[in-house]
Amino acid sequence: MSFYRGKKVFIVGGSKGIGRALAEHVAREGAQVWVAARGEGALQETVASLDAIGNGPHGYVSIDVTDFEAVQRGCAEAVEGLGGLDVLVCNSGYAVSAKFADADLAQFDQMMAVNFMGHVHVTKALLPHFMAQGKGDICLVSSMMGFLPLFGYPAYSASKFAIVGFGESLRQELKQHGVRTTIYFPPTTETPGLEKENEGKPPEVWALEADSGFNKTYQAEQVATSMARCIEKGVVHGMIGADSKFIYTVNRMLPGITRWMTDDEVKKAVKKAASKPAAESEAS
């Protein structure tokens, strides 16, 4: 029997990309799913897709994760709609690529508010539920840049590192109450969020990502399947693919090696971008 059969799952950041793919995956495995995000149109489309799969009723709530009072109301509505809660996935987040020298400091405030504090707000709102029932799973979605930051992503990497620190402390606390915590590290994934991120990306970052050995791109459905299995198995640090696991292991055991490799790739990317005409760099 599937781990998800009969489970009640709430996915915040579940209307597009990895979140929607995960919602559809666990629904096919028998879960009842509610999703949350800001845009009602995408939420309605996702729920229609879930209803077509079956195993409902499914539903959604529109919330801004930066507003804790709104999060509290939305989470209460989701738990009531589901009739309980077994699995929480915090997947809200976005990326803007910019060199720190050129970055607007507001990008740091906003990415920390959405990517990090969004996870904190949702977890805080639902913590009493999990502690009272003495079981369940919470998955916090970070990024490969949550342990291996890259040139051009200072704000994004900081927000994703923060999730890891929060998640590790939370894991120790919730283990005393029978609740499992998974921190998941997606790699570069084909999503609407990636398309948005690519708008205005610096030429050095384009050059770096085009040639980087750290930058294999996955489909949202592949990442969602991996995440679902990691939650099922209670994996603390989850990721997809031998490539991600190799980078993770080398970075933990021999961080000087990954620094040397990334520094070399950045040097080549900066040189490559500088050698291209501006119009060509923007089109690549």
C-alpha angles and dihedrals in degrees: 000000000000117000088230098051107120093001121137109225130188117193117190109201087027104136100082144019118355093357094055092043089052092048091053092045096053091041089057087052092055105270128140106229138199120185132199135198136125104263113076095197094061091041091054091049091051094050090049088054091049092049089053089055092050132210090111166103089181128179149167144225126205111224141158104227092207090066108074096193090052089047091053092052093045094048092050089051091050094050090048092048092049094042090232138349133251105163129033121189118190104200104149114131149103140198137229117188118215139135110255091239089061099033123119107232088223086071089065093050094048098044092048089048095051105027099038111016089041088064091045094050095049094044092048092050093051099035095094090055094053094043092049094051093042096221144061142095131269119192120193113196114218124157140244082262086063087080104015111042119199136208111275097027107082097136096039094047091049092053092048093047088053090057090056094052091047092046096050092052091044091051092057092049098045094045086072088061099046094256119131125218126205124188110200124201112201118196123217104314132188103247139133086258091060091050090053091046091054091062108102095359111165115255091239090058092047089052092046095050094044093059103025121125087206095060113077109154122225134193119251092242091056092051092045092053091050092048092050091053092047091053091047092052095043093240110178097206109029129186142149131250138012089267094060093044091049092051091046093050096045091047091053096044102033109016091167089066094055091045090053092048095047093043089054092049092048091050091053093045094051090049092047093049092048091053094055125084111250094248092052092049092052092049096048 
